[in-house]
Amino acid sequence: MKITKSKTSRGFSLRKFTDRSGLECTLQESSLATESAIWLGVHDPQPKIMASHAAAFGVKTAETTGWVAYPIPSEVLISTRMHLTQRQVKKLLPILQKFVETGEL
């Protein structure tokens, strides 16, 4: 996995990588002023709907099978990244380390 290192437009550290499904993910320093925190997760969830159900939900497509893009209105917010404090990350680390070593949680 390639991890690219950069900064946000506000100067916070940013790492970008792709997950097992090929989705772009980010790990970013948070601008939270009260404690250290990070953002971790998928950049764009790329919502999809089964082609066979698309018309019923107002999605026009020529496809008849498989998954098709499901447009989310700009008025809708979908949170795709976790906002984690140092304490929360510390609690997750032993679990993640066990997975690294054994492939199990």
Helices and strands as residue ranges (DSSP letters): E 4-7, E 13-18, E 24-29, E 37-42, E 48-50, H 51-54, G 55-57, E 67-69, E 81-85, H 86-102
